[in-house]
Amino acid sequence: MEVALKKLFTVMPLIFGIGFIAPLIAQTMAAWHWEAPLGLTRIAFGLTIGAAWGLYATLRGRWV
């Protein structure tokens, strides 16, 4: 169980980026009536940013 939790917590920033940051970006864009660039949907744009930020945080070990 300890090993499973350690593996889960190592990818937690990526999960947070996809599961929280991406919908937050999409909802914020919808509330402010912004369109996503490059013909993407708002959620696809949010997933792109959230996944990239989460992957960066996972690899670096910090968000900033």
C-alpha positions in Angstrom: 0.0 0.0 0.0 2.8 2.4 0.8 4.4 1.8 -2.6 1.1 2.4 -4.4 0.6 5.7 -2.5 4.1 6.8 -3.3 3.6 6.2 -7.0 0.2 8.0 -6.9 1.7 11.0 -5.1 4.6 11.3 -7.7 2.0 11.9 -10.5 -0.4 13.9 -8.3 0.7 17.3 -9.9 -0.2 15.9 -13.3 -3.6 14.6 -12.1 -4.2 18.0 -10.5 -3.3 19.8 -13.7 -5.7 17.7 -15.7 -8.5 17.3 -13.2 -8.6 20.8 -11.7 -6.6 23.3 -13.7 -8.0 22.3 -17.1 -11.7 22.7 -16.1 -10.9 25.9 -14.2 -9.3 27.4 -17.3 -12.3 26.3 -19.5 -14.9 27.7 -17.1 -13.0 30.9 -16.7 -12.8 31.4 -20.4 -16.6 30.7 -20.7 -17.4 33.1 -18.0 -15.3 35.9 -19.6 -16.6 35.0 -23.1 -13.1 34.2 -24.5 -12.5 31.9 -27.4 -9.7 29.3 -27.4 -6.9 29.9 -29.9 -6.1 27.6 -32.8 -9.7 26.5 -33.3 -9.6 24.4 -30.1 -12.5 24.0 -27.8 -12.2 25.6 -24.4 -11.8 22.3 -22.6 -9.2 21.1 -25.1 -7.2 24.3 -24.6 -7.5 23.9 -20.8 -6.4 20.3 -21.0 -3.4 21.4 -23.0 -2.3 24.0 -20.5 -3.2 21.9 -17.5 -1.4 18.8 -18.7 1.7 20.7 -19.7 1.8 22.5 -16.4 1.1 19.3 -14.4 3.8 17.5 -16.4 6.3 20.3 -15.8 5.5 20.2 -12.0 5.8 16.4 -12.0 9.2 16.4 -13.7 10.6 19.4 -11.7 9.0 18.5 -8.4 7.6 22.0 -7.9 4.9 24.2 -9.4 6.8 27.4 -9.9 
